Amino acid sequence: MELLFINKKIFIFEAQFFQDSAKKENEMSRRCQVTGTGPRYGSSISHAHNKTKRRFLPNLQKKKIWVQELNRQVTVKLSARAIKTISKNGTSELAKLIREGKIKVR
């Protein structure tokens, strides 16, 4: 438990609250679970060459994949490039990441 004094008022924060909110951010992130690809940042450039900030989001797909090494079907959030790589090379790398606990599957 942590005490925080702001303008003579006491706010109490518990570490549990921060850990729970950090987990929720991770679950909802726009990130490929295999490659780690996330949003990139850049500029939209108009015809008059005005620049405005924008985000380039990855092409994420939620897929059910049969992993023969685990003898089960898993649902993962993958980028289109990761799907192509898995279909070409197989699911052994995906199974390894699941066993190590680096990927949470449904």
For each residue, the residues with C-beta under 8 A, 3 or more apart:
1: 12 13 14 15
2: 12 13 14 15
3: 10 11 12
4: 10 11 12 13
5: 8 9 10 11
6: 9 11
7:
8: 5
9: 5 6
10: 3 4 5
11: 3 4 5 6
12: 1 2 3 4
13: 1 2 4 17 18
14: 1 2 17 18
15: 1 2 18 19
16: 19 20
17: 13 14 20 21
18: 13 14 15 21 22
19: 15 16 22 23
20: 16 17 23 24
21: 17 18 24 25
22: 18 19 25 26
23: 19 20 26 27
24: 20 21 27 28
25: 21 22 28 29
26: 22 23 29
27: 23 24 104
28: 24 25
29: 25 26 38
30: 38 39 57 58 60
31: 36 37 38 58 77
32: 35 36 37 38 58 60 77 78 79 82
33: 76 77 78 97 103
34: 76 78 79 82 85 86 93 94 97 103
35: 32 78 79 81 82 85
36: 31 32
37: 31 32 58 79 81 82
38: 29 30 31 32 58
39: 30 55 56 57 58
40: 55 56
41: 53 54 55 56
42: 53 54 55 56
43: 51 52 53 54
44: 51 52 53 54
45: 49 50 51
46: 49 50 51 52
47:
48:
49: 45 46
50: 45 46
51: 43 44 45 46
52: 43 44 46
53: 41 42 43 44
54: 41 42 43 44
55: 39 40 41 42
56: 39 40 41 42
57: 30 39 60
58: 30 31 32 37 38 39 79
59: 79 80 81
60: 30 32 57 77 78 79
61: 77 78 79 80 83
62: 75 76 77
63: 75 76 77 78 83
64: 73 74 75
65: 73 74 75 76 86 91 94
66: 72 73 91
67: 70 71 72 73 74 91 94 95 98
68: 71 91
69: 91 92 95
70: 67 74 95 98 99
71: 67 68
72: 66 67
73: 64 65 66 67
74: 64 65 67 70 94 98 105 106
75: 62 63 64 65 105 106
76: 33 34 62 63 65 94 103 105
77: 31 32 33 60 61 62 63
78: 32 33 34 35 60 61 63 82 83 86
79: 32 34 35 37 58 59 60 61 82 83
80: 59 61 83 84
81: 35 37 59 84 85
82: 32 34 35 37 78 79 85 86
83: 61 63 78 79 80 86 87
84: 80 81 87 88
85: 34 35 81 82 88 89
86: 34 65 78 82 83 89 90 91 93 94
87: 83 84
88: 84 85
89: 85 86 92 93
90: 86 93
91: 65 66 67 68 69 86 94 95
92: 69 89 95 96
93: 34 86 89 90 96 97
94: 34 65 67 74 76 86 91 97 98 103
95: 67 69 70 91 92 98 99
96: 92 93 99 100
97: 33 34 93 94 100 102 103
98: 67 70 74 94 95 101 102 103 105
99: 70 95 96
100: 96 97
101: 98 104
102: 97 98
103: 33 34 76 94 97 98
104: 27 101
105: 74 75 76 98
106: 74 75
